Amino acid sequence: MNCIKEAPLIREIRLLAQNLYRLGWDERNGGNISCIMSEEEAESYFDTSKTIRFIPMEFDAGELAGRYFVVTGTGKYFKNVYDDPENNLGLLRVREDGKGVDLIWGYADGGRPTSELSAHFMTHIERLKADPLHRVVIHTHATNVIAMTFVHDLTEREFTRTLWRMCTECMVVFPDGVAVLPWMLCGTDEIGRVTADKMKEFRLVVWGQHGIFGTGRDIDEAFGLIETVEKAAEIYIKIMTRPILQSITDDQLWQIADAFHVKPREGWLEPR
């Protein structure tokens, strides 16, 4: 059996958690991560024939039956994930009936998956329908994005248009735009359902006064999406009270889209 800590996905998640904590986006036990692990990798690094314990869920995850997920634990601090993955992460396999998960590895101190597990699973279901290569969901408390939800109109079109204008890269990275939800109680199936519904069309959902749910085909894509939005929000927060002498126009956004062969969300730019 190969060294579990060096399983490629486990190592990526360890480094991701370390980076998110360093950036200040996941204070204390804030934030959570879930990633689909291939059956091949799971069987190469773990004894998948054994189950440590069964973890029931009220949410029906039948559409994910048989899939393996690496998930951060509830109440765990991202700063500890790198050095102690066995206590802070868990490898889960969704049961065939969808009524719970088998713990294959991790949560060695008796812990459980993140309280946002249903929101993660609902999002995975919808993103897999939209993109069969989808693999990653990251929830993080990106500082400037949260700040922006206090002072900016939360209309998705207007929120996205402001972000697009903050730096040239934005149109290239998220031409599909950003979904936005008003404040909702976290850790509930309700916020999971609403978030997943947005994920039918978007790869990223901003939670008002809370943070971001970002997705991708791999960790680099999901993290890169979030950090680009956060960078744009930081620029906005820095300049919002200052007189704007020049900005990126809709015509220039169209030029960016044409140059990089991306399609802006329909109707969110002024017609050419």
Secondary structure, 3 states (H helix, E strand, C coil): CCCHHHCHHHHHHHHHHHHHHHCCCCCCCCCEEEEEECHHHHHHHCCCCCCCEEEECCCCCHHHCCCEEEEEECCCCHHHCCCCHHHHEEEEEECCCCCEEEEEEECCCCCCECCCHHHHHHHHHHHHHHCCCCCEEEEECCHHHHHHHHHCCCCHHHHHHHHHHHCCHHHHHCCCCCEEECCCCCCCHHHHHHHHHHCCCCCEEEECCCEEEEEECCHHHHHHHHHHHHHHHHHHHHHCCCCCCCCCCHHHHHHHHHHHCCCCCCCCCCCC
